[in-house]
């Protein structure tokens, strides 16, 4: 099954992508902050800016357990590819559908620097941003920049949570 297959018949979808290595309370806080009645596809993937992680054999099954909600799905297709897969490369192929992203504030500040970042931004309908120890001033500045790239882009800042300080990179470093 492809991402395109998952989106058949949908008018709008939100993707929450990341390496999620490991999944932690901050990732869960993003899910909890996202509107419950909207379609969310969680996309575990390999970050083009990082080394390929060694996921545990049961990574996908564990992720399914942790992310289960009626409107959520987990797309595992990129995990089996075991290669880096920039978001733009698969979002560009989604036609006749409004594409949204859910992301932490740290990712939001860097999305224009992603591979084909400006092209990606022009394909997006909404970005849902979950706070992550970033000053509101910086978020508003970035919002202005992204809206200058795509004036139709809607940026929705979600509520603060108690796990903004947690980072998968830090967890891996301290193992």
N, C-alpha and C positions, 0 to 999 in steps of 0.2 A: 504494500500500500504506500502511496506517495502523499506528500502534503496536499497536492492538488486533489487527490481522492478524498481526503478528510474534509476538504472544503466544498465539495460538490453540493450544490443546492443552498449554500449559505450566502447571505447578502453581506454579512460582516463577521469578522473573526479577530480575536486577539491572540497573539503568540507571546509566550513567556519562555525565552530561550536562555541557555547558559550551560556551563559544564556541570554545575551543581555537584561539584566534587570537593568535599561532601555536601550533601543536602543539610541545611541547618535552619535554625529558628528564624533567621532573617529571610530566607527563601519562603518559609511558611508564612511569615508576616506579609509578604507580597501577595500571596494567594488569599490570605484573610482580608486584605484591604481591597482587593478587586471586587467589583460588583458581582454578587452571587448569581444573578439571573442571566449573565452574559456568557457566551461561548468562549472558553479559554483552552488553547492547545499548548501544553507544556512541551518544549522542544529541547531535550538534552542533546548537547552538541559539543563539538570541539572548538575552542576559541582559537581563531587564526593567529592570535598574538601570543599564545602560550604553547608549551609542549603538550603533546597528546597525553592525556591522563591514562593511568591504568585503572579502569573501573573494576570493581569486584564483579565476579561472575553473576551475582544476584542483584546488581545495581538497578536494572530496569524494574524488576519485581518489587524491590524496596521502594523505588520512586513511585510506582503505581499505588502502593499502600499509603504512602505519605501524602499524596496529592489528590486522593479520591474525593470528588464532589460530583454531583449530578451534571453540572455544566462543564466539567474539566475532562480533557483527554490528554494522554501522553503519547507523543509521536516518537517511536524508537528508531525510525529508518536511518537517521544519521549516525546513530551509535554503531550500527552494524557496518557502516562504510569505513569506520576507523580512519577518517581523514578530516582535515580542517575544511569547514564549510561556511563561508561568509553568508550572513543573513540575506544580503542583496541577491546572491545567486539563486535562491529559491523563492524569495518574495516576488521578484520580477516576473516569474512565470504564473502568478496568480492573477487571473483576469476576471473582470466583472464582479469583484468582491472588494469591500472596504477592509483594508488590512490595518490592524492596530498592533502596537507592541506594549507589553507591560515590562517595566524595568526599574531597577534601583537608580537612585539619583546619581551615583557614581558613573553608571553606564550612560545615563542621560547626558552627562557633561561631556562624554566622549563619542557619542553616536556619529557626529559629523566626521570624526577621524576614522571610523570603521572603513573597511574596504568598500569602495563605491558609496561612501556615506551620504553624500549629497544626493546621489541618484536614489538611494534607499529612502531618504527623508521625503523626496518628492513623490514616492509611491504610497506613503503612509496617510492614513485618515486621522488616527489619534495615537498619542503616546500617553500611557498611564505611568506616572512617576511615583515611586514609593521612596520616602525620605531615607537618607543614609548619611548622616553626619555631614551634610553639605549646607552651607549658609543659604538662606532663602534668596538673598541678593544674587548669588551666583546662579541659582536656578532660574530666576527671572531674567537675568542677562542671557542665559543660554536659550530660554524660551524665545526671546526677541530674535536671536540669531537664527534659530530653526524656523521661525515664522517668516523671516526674510527669505529663506530658501524655499519654503512651501507655505504661502499665506493661508491656505485652506486647512493646514494642520491644526488639530485641536490638541492641546496639552492639558492633561488633567492631573493635578497634584493630589495624591491620596494622603491619608492620615499618617501621622508619626506612630512609631511602634517602639517597643522596648529592646529590640534586637538590632538596632541600626549599627552598632559597633562590631557585629560579628562578620567575619570574612572567611571564605573557604580557603583563600591563600594563606591566611594566618593560621588556620586550623591545620593545614597540611604542613606548614613550616614547623609547628610545635609538636608534631607527632614523634 
